[in-house]
Amino acid sequence: MTLLTESATSKSPLSSLPPDQLSVLLKAAEKKLEQRLTENRLKYYKPYAKQKEFHAAGAKYTERLFMAGNQLGKTWAGGFETAMHLTGRYPDWWEGRRFLEPVRFWCSGKDRLQHREAAQAVLLGPPESERLWGTGTIPKDAIAETIRASGIRNAVDTITVKHVSGGQSTLGFKSYDMDRQSWQGPTLHGVWFDEEPPEDVYTEGLTRTNKYGQFTFITFTPLLGMSLVVERFLLKESPDRIVVQMTIDDVEHYSDEHKARIIASYPAHEREARARGIPIMGSGRVFPVAEDVVRCDPFPIPDWWPCVGGLDFGWDHPFAAVRLAYDRDSDCAYVTHGYRQREATPLIHCAALKPWGDYYPWAWPHDGLQHDKSAGKPLADSYREHGLKLHFEHAQFSPNADGSPGGTSVEAGISMMLERMEQGRLKVFSTCGEWFEEFRMYHRKEGLIVKERDDLMCATRYALMMLRIAQGKKKAPVMDKYARNRKRENGSQWAQ
């Protein structure tokens, strides 16, 4: 790069201007730049990892649920995606669904007033100032026309948007309190539901997109608990549906102190929903424990700490596995690894698990004794043949004092896990994202545990039941008598 000399810079037209005129020009340039940024936010949209995951899922799934806490960017994500489909302006990083022609979309919310202050404000800009319409997710130069709604001041009924193909897209605003007939009739390319819709409204909106292969997405904070729409996504698995969950931990622009302050500001019974997007289920949660009590940062596991694996077999519902590392000094078990995969063979699963370590045994459930229909032998044997050290018998509690089997009670296992969580003796590495997804949704209905999305929870329970068979990679270092006394003074049961 050639450096400009003083004589060269003195020839610049700006250098001859008086300071006050130069200041005016700089301010004008800054204003022009700010206008460019605010009137074309779509061009500069950089999503968080979870927002990007949500967008990309649109290429494969026809129904998406983006479940997130308050003020974490869920509505902005919905607004930016809607703006892309309306304009046809997709960024280079885009991996989601693309519409190559002008589209007809609906954007829906709880009622007109709430909708105006949320989705409409995100798409257009401040509702009360029409001159600022175009500072939302839809670029100002793409807005062809806006038609106001009757009855609600500054509310919009329809937006006409210029598409890159040369045609025009339309976006209509609907609310859940409209009569059912208002949701019938037109054929749509897609529907964005901002906040949770009633089941009949959701079904009607989905039906409107049948011609184009169905395309809906929901962005909301689950304050209504385990509603019918939430159950549709969480408990009724379908290859066409997906849930992407975003917590306050996934927001990159908040500091740890800011996150803690936000969480503390919410009522205790709403914190999990508002900060982490976890449906409020009250006493229905199997583990009514704050996530922060269980979560811990990863750390190197000492070679002498005993480890044990836990398996939960599955095909239609996922196969799952965890690895536990056990700190005998504190009687604390750590979930260090988690794996979940559906419709894969033992060969594939074993290839994924063996890199975790080959020196420790694996606990497994009673259904591993069932015969594999294709191989004609017990399912557990298939995993042994592929290199996993499955224990010689299925997971069960320690034998009773009279020598009788300890049993396999699910409720006893759940009670053991909950007690460890409450006492700080069960921790999970923060890298085990799928484990925490199940932990958040694990709940009861009419007193019974709902056997959906519980695969990693089951694998963890089996491993804890068989913690007594855990093995270390190396022998623990010999402890001198002074160290042993210190351990004993601290109350360790292993210092004898």
N, C-alpha and C positions, 0 to 999 in steps of 0.2 A: 504494500500500500504506500502511495506517495504522500508524504506529509506536506500540508499546505504551509508555505512560508508566510511571514507577516506581510510581505509585499503583495502576495497572491490574495490573501484574505482581504486586504485593503481595497482590492478591486471589486469585491462583492457589492452588488447594489444595496444590500441591507446595511452594510457597514457605514454607508454615507447618510443613513437616516438618523434623525434626532432620536434620542432615547424614548421620548414619549410616543412617537409614531411607531417605533419598533415594538414597544410594549402593546400597542393597539393591535398590530399585525399578529403578534404571538398569541394574544388572547383570542383573536378571530380564528386562528389555526386550531387552537385548543378546543374552541367551541365546535368547529367543523368536525374534528376528530370525535368529540363526545357525541355529536349528532349521529355520526356514522355508526358508532358502537350501539347507541340506544335505539336507533331506527332500523337496525339489522342484527338484532341479538342472535338470530338463528345462525348466522355465519360464524359467530364466535362461541357457540355452545360447546363446552367441554364437559361431558358427563363424568360423574363419579363412576367407579367400577361397577357398583350395583345398578346404577341407572343404565349403564351401557349393557349390562347383562340382560336387563329388562327389555331394552330395545331389540337386542339381537334375537331374543326368544321369539319375536314376532315372525321370523322367517320360518319357524317350525310349528309353532303352536297357534291355534285359532282363538284361544281364550287365555288371557293373561291376567294375573292378579299381582299388582305391585303393592305389597303391604308394608307400610313404613310408619315410623313415629311422626309426631307433629313437627312441622317446620324443618323437615329433612330433605325436601326437594322432590317429593313424589308428584305434586301437581305441576311443577315446572317440567319434570320429565314427560308427563302426559301432554302438556302444552307444546313442548318442542316437537314431540313426535307427531302430534296432530298437525302442526304447522308444516312439517316436512311433507306429509301426505297431501296436504292441500296445495302446496306450491310446487311439489316435485323437486324441491331443492334438497338433495341428500348429500351429506358430507362424505369425504373420502373414507372415513373410518366406519361408515354405516354398514352394518351386517344384518339389519332387520329386513322386514318386508318392504318392497318397493311397488308403488303404483305408477305406471308409465303414462296414464291418462288422467284427465281431471276427475276428481272424486266428489262424492256426496257423503258427508259425514254428519253425525250428530254428536253433540257434547251435552252431557246430562249431569244434573246435580240434585240435591235435596229439594230446594225450592228456588224460586227466581231470585230472591234477595241474597241468599247464600251463594247462589251460582254467580251472580253479578260480582260479588266481592272476592270470589276465588278463581274459578276457571276463566270467566270473562276477563278479569283483570290481568291474568297471566297471558292470555292470548292477545289481547288488544292493548292493554295499558290501563292507567287509572280511569275508572268508570266516570268519575265526576268531571273529567277534563277531556273533551273530545279532541282538542288540538294535540293531545298526547297519545291519541290512539295511533298505534303503529310503533309504540315503544315496548310492546310485549313480544311474544314469540313469533307472531306473524309479522314479517317485515312491512314497513310502511309503504314501500313501493309496490307491494303485492296486494294491498287492500283495494279492491275495485269499488265495493259498496258495502254499507252497513245499514240494516233496517232495524229500527228500534222496536222493542216490545211494548205493548200497551199495559198500563196498570202499574208498572214499576219504573220509577224514574231512573234514567241512564242505563236501563237494561237493554240488551240487544237480542233480537229474535233471530236474525240471519246475517251471516257475513259472506260476501262473494269475494273470492280470492283468485288472483291471476296465477295460472299454472304455466310451467316452463314450456309446455307443449304448444302454448298459444291459446288454449281454451280457458275455461273458468271453473273452479271448484266452488262448492257451497258448503257452509257449515251452519247447521241449525241448532239452536239451544232448546233443550227440553228439561223439564223438572219432574221429580218423582211424584209430586202432588197433583199432576195433571190427570185427567180421566184416562181410562185405558184406551179409548178410541184415538186419543192424540198420539199414541204410540203405534198405531196400526197404519198399514197402507204402503208407504213409500219403500222403495228398494234402496239400500245403502251399501256403500263400500265398507264402512266401519262405524263403530260407536265407542266413544270414550265416556266411561262412567267415572266422574270425579266424586268420591265418597260412596259409601256402600249403598247399593240400590235394593229395594224389596225384590224378592225372588221373581214375582210375576213380571215386574218391570224389566228385570235383567233378561228373562227368557224372551220377552217381546222384542227387546232391542236386538238380541242375538238373532232372532228369526228374521229381522229386517235385512241381515247381511248374508242370508243363505245363498243368493244368486252368485255372489263373488267368493264363495267358499268359506264364509263366516270369518268375522274379524272383530273382536271386541277386546278392550282392556279396561281394567279397573284400577284406580289409584285411591287408596284410602287408609286411614288409621282405624284399626278394629276396636272401636269403643262400644259396639253393640254385642260383644261377646261372640259365642259360637252360633252365629245366625245361620239361616238356611243357605245364603250365598257363600259364607265362609266354609260351611260344611261341604258345599259343592266342590270347592277347590281343595280342601284339606283332607276330606274323608272319602270322597268319591273319585278315585283315581281314574284318569283318562289320558290316553296318548295325545289328546288335543288340548289339554289344560296344563298350566304351570303356575307356580307361585314363586315370586322373587321377593325376599324379605330384606328390608334395609333398616338397620338400627342406627342409633346415634353414633356408634363406634365406626360406622362406615362413612361418616361425614368428615371430609378432610380439612375443612376450613375452621373447625372448632378445636380449640386447645383442650387438653385433658381437664384443666381447671374449669373452663367454660362448660364442658359437657357435664361435669359433676354439679355445677351450679344449676344448670337447666334441669337435670334429673331431680335434684333436691327441691326444686320449686313446684313440682307436681304433687298432688295428693298421693299418699302411699299406695292406695288401691288402684291408681291409674298409671303409675310410673312405667310398668312393663309395656302397657299399650301405647302411651304417649312417647316414650323414649326408644322403644325397641319394636313396636309394631306387633306385639303379642296380644292376641284376643283376650279380653277380660273374661275369665272363666271362673273367678271366685274360688269356692271350695272344689270346683271341678278339676282344678289342676292336680295332677298326681304329685308333682314336686313344687309346692308353693314356696319356693326359695328364690330370692333375687339372684339373677344371673351372675352378678359381680361376686357373690359369695362362693361360687363354684369356679369361675374362670381364673386362670393364672397364666402368666407369660411363660413360654417354653424355656427350658434350661437343659443343659447336658445331664443325662442320667448316669450316675456313677455305675461302673461295670459290676459292682458287687450288689447293687440293688436287685432283688429278685423281680422277675417279670412273669406275666401270664397273659395269654391271649384269650379272647372270648369270641365265639362264632354264633351267628344266627342264620341257619340255612334258609334259602328262599330261591324262587325262580320268578313267579309272577309278582310277588312282593319281593323287595330287594334282599339279596344276601348281604349280611353286614358283619363287620369284624372290628374289634378294638384291641389295643395293647395297653395293659396296666403295668405301671412300675410302682413298686411298693417300698416306701421308706419305713423300715421297721422301727427306727428310733422315734418317729412321731406317729406311728400307726396310721400313716396317710397314704392312700392309693391315688395315683395320678394316671388319668387317661391321656396318653401321649400321642396315640395315632387312632384314626378312624377311617373306615373304608365301607362304602355302600355301593352296590351295583346290582342291577336286575338283569335277568335273562342272559346269564353267562355261565360257562361250565366250570367245574372245579379246577381245571387246568388254568383258566384265566384268573380265577380268584387267587389260587396259590402263587401264581407268578407275581401278583400284586403284593402279597403278604410276606413272602419270604425275605425280601430286602429289609424288613423290619428287624430281622434277627432269627437265627435258627437254633438257639440254645434253650429256649423256654417252651413249656407245654401249652396246649390249647384246650380250653374248656368248651363244651358243646352241649346242645340240648338233647332231650330224649328222642326227638324225631330223627336224629342222625342214625338211629337203629333201623329205621325204615329202609326198605330195599329201593335202590335206584331202578326205576322201570327199564331204563335202557341198558344198564350194566348188570342188573340182576344180583346186586350185592348191597350191603348196607351203605348208606350215603357217606357215613364217617370214613369207611375204608377207602372211598375214592379220594378223599383229601389226604389220607395217610400215604397212598400210593404216589401222590404228587409232591410229597416232601414235607407236609406239616406234621408236627409231633402232637397229634391229638391224644389226650389222656385216654387210658384204657377203658374208662367208664364215663358215662354222661355226667353232666354237672349236677351236683346235689350238695346239700349242706353237710357239715361234719356229722359223723354218726353220733347217735344219742349215747348217753352213759351206759345203757343196757346193751349196746352193740347194734341196735336196730338202725336202719338207714336214716339219714338226716332229712330226707324228703326234698321236694322240689317246689314248694309253695311259692306262687308268684307274689302273693301279698306279703309273705315273710321277706322275700327278696326286695320288694319295693320298700318295705319298712327299714330294712338294713341300709339301702341306698340313701333314703331320706335322712336317717339318723346320722349317717356319715357326712352328708351335705351340711346339715345344721350344725354339726360339731367341727366343721372345717377339716374333715378327714377323708374327703373325696374331692379332688380337684381335677380340672380338665384344661388341657392346653388350649389357649385361645385360637390356635391354628386348626382346631377340629370344628370347622364351621358347620358341617352336616350334623354333628352331634348336638350342637346348640339349637339347630333348627328343630330337631325332634324334641329336645328338652322343653322348648317353649310351647309346643303344641300338645304335649303328652297330657291327656286329661281323661276324666271319667264322665260317663253319662248314666244317670239314674244309679249311681253308685258303682258301676262296673267300668273297668278300664277299657277304653276304646282301642281295639287292636288294629290301629292304622298308623303308619309312619312311626313305628316303635322299634324298628329293627336294631338300631344302635343302642337303644335303651336296654333291649333284651340281651344283646351281646355283652354289655357292661354288667348286667346283673349276673350272667353266667360266670364271668371272670371273677367277680367279687365273691360269689359263692365258693369258688375254687381257689381262693387266694392262698390257701395252705399248700398248694402244689407249685407255687411260683419258684422260679430258679434264676440265679444270677449268672452272669457271664464269667465272673471270677469270684473267688472266695473273699469275704469281707476282711479288711486288714485287721490284724490282731490289735486289740485295744489294751494299752497299759493300765495298771490299776488306778492311776490318777484320773485318766479319761473315763474309766468305768465308774468311778465314784461321782464324777461330774454328771454323767448320764443318769446315775441313780438319783442324785439330788434333784435333777430336773424331771423326775418321774417316769423315765423311760422303762417300759416293761422288758426291754431287751438288754438291759445293762447288768443282768444278774450273772 
